[in-house]
Amino acid sequence: VKQDKFVSYCQGLPELKEEGGGDLLSEEQLKAAYGRLDSSGTGTEAKEEDLLEHLRVRMICSTVVSMTESLNVKGGKTIRKLDTQEVVEVLDPPSKDESVGLMRVKCRAEKDGKEGYVTMAGNQGTVYMEPYSPVTAMQKKIERSLQELAEAAKEVSKHIESKTEELKSVRSGPLSETRVDLGKIRPRVSKVQYAHSQLKKKVAEADKRMKERLEAEKRKRQEAANQKAAAAIVADVEAVLNESSAAVDAALPPVEKLVADRGAELDNPLKAMDEAEQGIVS
């Protein structure tokens, strides 16, 4: 599918039209969407498999959860556990297991193709499955990597402290040299911990900037929609005013004549008053 055909097709979709008939998405936004579809990165020709890939509904596992054979949790045979950050493809819309009041979804694990039902969230608020996006997946991966790095650095630091304490009384020999070597390693661990804290700050700042830009784009689109709505209201009011002005202009001359003459020069002043009244009413 060529870019121009994609843009033209999307511009003709009623779902992408506003109430007033305007385009919900600009041509630049549609071109940007097309660029996301094109897996080759050239932005010139997206293939059918590219489109189908983006139409797939996927979720990412945020907490370890069981995949079972049936919708009902009770009595359902467990196929296997889904690991944290594991991605699945949604096969059917979520359904409720009425026996326990949990929303469940049938899905296929991308890792091994296993199919089954998974609980989306627990009764106590634990979220097991979240909507998948490349951004979400990358955020989860970074969070997990940072957590693993912090835990590893903490474990190494504790190990060094423990061994240093054990060798505190050693004054000579190989063990004494080991104690010295452990002392040399400690600054390296501190350096890793500092780098970890700085990286964590940078990730948090990047996440904040991304959210701010998303909110700015939402506000921009909302403001544009509000401006169009306001313009439509103003146009309606102006139409009513114009119609009312025309009616007043039509009714004003006979009234002005009646007032100016006070009925003196009219053969039938009552008839003139009736005509003026009819002009005002109409």
N, C-alpha and C positions, 0 to 999 in steps of 0.2 A: 504494500500500500504506500503510495507516494504521499509526501507531506501535504501538498495542495488538496488532494482528494480527501485526506483525513480531516483537514481543517474545514473544507466545504461541507462534508458530511455532518460533522459535529455542529456546525452553525445552523444546519437545517433541522436538528433534533428538537422537538417541542420541549423535552425535559431540560434543555439548556437555554430556554427562553424565559424572560421575565414576564410578568403579567401584562406589561405594556407592549410586549413584542420585542423588546430589546434583547441583546445577547447577554447571557449570564456570565460568559467568559469571553475575554478579549481575544483577538487573533494571536497576540503575543503569547497569551497563556495557553492557547491550544497548540501553538507551535512548541512551547516548552513541554507540554504533555506528550506530544509526538516524540520529542527528543528522548523522553524517558522510556518510550516504548521500543525504540530502536536499540537492540542489543549490540549492534555493531559499533555504536558510538558516533556514526557519521551523521545521523539525523536526516538521512535522505530517503531511506526506504525500510519501513518496518515490515517484518514477516508475520505470517499468521501465528506461528508459535510464540512470537513476542507478545502479540495481543492476548492470546490464550493464557500465557504465563501471568499477565497482569490481571486477568479476570478471575484467577483462582483466589478463593477465599482461604486464607491461612491464619493460624493462631500459633502463639509461642507459649511454651510452658514456663510459668514463673515459679512454680513450686512443684516438687515431685508429686505425681499423682498416678493412680492406677488406671489402666485401660482394660475395660471388661467387654465381654461378648454381647451383653444385652443392655437395653435401656435401663432396666431396673437394677439398682445397686444391690439390693438384697438377693442373694442366690446367684448373682452373676459371676461367671468364671473369669478370673483375672488373666489377661493375655500377657501383660508385662507392665512394668513401671515406665512412665515417661520421665526422662531426666530434665532437670532445669535447663532452659534455653533450647530445648528440643522443639522443632517446628513440625506442625501437622497441617494437612489439607482438610478443610471442612467439606464433608460429603453431603450432609443434610442439614437443614435448619435446626437450631437447638430445640430440644423437647424437654418437657418437665416430667421427672419421675415423681408421680403423685404420691407414692408411698412414703417418700422422705422429703418431698418438697424441694428437690434440687434440679437445677437446669443442667441437662446433659447434651452433649453434641457428638454425633458420629463423625469420625475423622480417620485419616490415613497418615501414619507416621512416615515422614520423608526419609528417615534413616534406614528403615528396613521394609517399608510397605505394609506393615501390620495395620489392620483395620479394627476398630472397636469404638466403644463409647467412653467418654471422659467427662468427669464433673467439671463444670466451668468455675464454680465458686462454692465454698462450703457455707453451712448455716451460721457459722461464727464469723463470717466475713473474710475468710482466707480465699484469696484469688489464685486459682490454679492455671487458668488459661487467659491470655490477653490477645487482642487483635495484633496480627503480625504486620510489620512494615520493615523495610531495610533499616530505617532509622532506629526503630525500636529494637531490632535484633542487634544492631551495633552497640546501642546503649547498654543492653543487657550484657553483651560480651565484655565491654569495657568495665562495667561495674564488677563483673565476676573476676576479671583479671586483676583489677585493683584490690579486690578483697583477698584474692589468693596471694598477691604480692605482700600485702600487709600482714597476713597470717604467717607467711614464710619468714618475713623479716623479724616478726615478733618471736617466732619459734627459735630462730637462730640466735637472737639476742638472749633469750632465756637459757639456751644451751651453753652459750659462752659464759654467762654469769655463773651457771651451775658448775661448769668445769673449772672456772677460775677459782671458785670458792673451794672446790675439792683440792686444788693444787696450791692453795695459799701457803700451806706449811712447808712445801718442798723448796729447798734452798739450792740444790745442785742436781746435776745429772740431766738426762733427756727430758724428764717431766718438767724440770725447771725451764728448759728451753721451750717446751710446749706452752707453758703458762705465758711466756713472753710473746710467743706467736699469737696466742689467743688475744693478748692485749693489742697486737697490731691489727687484728681482724675487726675489733670492735669499732674503730672509726669508719671502716668500710661499711659496716652494717648501718651505722648512723647516717652515713651518706646516702645509702639506699632508702632509708626511711624518710629522709628529708626530700629526696627526689620524688618519692611516692606521694608525699603530702603536697608538693608543688604540682605534680601531674594531676592529682585529684582536684586541686583548685582550678586548674586550666580546664579540666573536663566539665566542672560545675559552671564555669564562666561561659564555655561554649554552649552548654545546654541552656543556660539562661538567655544567651543571645539568640539562639534558635527559637525559643519560645516567644521572645519579644518580637522577633520578625514575623512569626506566625500570627501573633495578636495584632501587629501593625497591619498585616495584610487583611485580616478579618475586619478590622476597623475601617480600612480603606474601602473594602467592598461594601460594608454596611453603610458608610457615608455616601457612597455612590448610589446605593439603592434608596437611601433616604432622600437624596437630592432629586432623584427621578420621581419618587412618590410625592415630594413637595411640589415639584413642577407640575405634576398631573393635577394636584389639588388646586393650585393657583390657576391652571388652565380652566378647570371646572368652574371655579368662582368667577373668573373673568367672563366665561360664557353666560353665566347667570346674570352678572351685572350688565353685560351688553344687551341681553334680552330684556332686562328690566328697564334699562335706559331707553331702549327703543319704544317700549310700551309707554313710558312716561312722556317721551317726546311726542308720541302720537296723541296722547290724551291732553297734553298741556295747552295747545292752541285754543280749543273751544272754551276751556276753563278760563284762560287769560282774557279771552274776548268777553266772556260773560262778566268777569270781575271788572274789566275796564269799562264796559258799557253799563254795568249794574242792571242790565236788562231793559234799559230805557229805550234803546233803539231797536229792540227785537220785537217782532210782531207777536211772538209767543214765548215769553221768557221762561215759562214752566217747561216748555218743550226743549228749550236750549239747555236748561238745567239737567233735564233727563239725558240729553245727548252728552253733556259733559260728564255726567255720572257714569254713563255707559262706557265712555272712553277710558275713564279711570279704572273701572272694573275689568274691562277687556285687556 
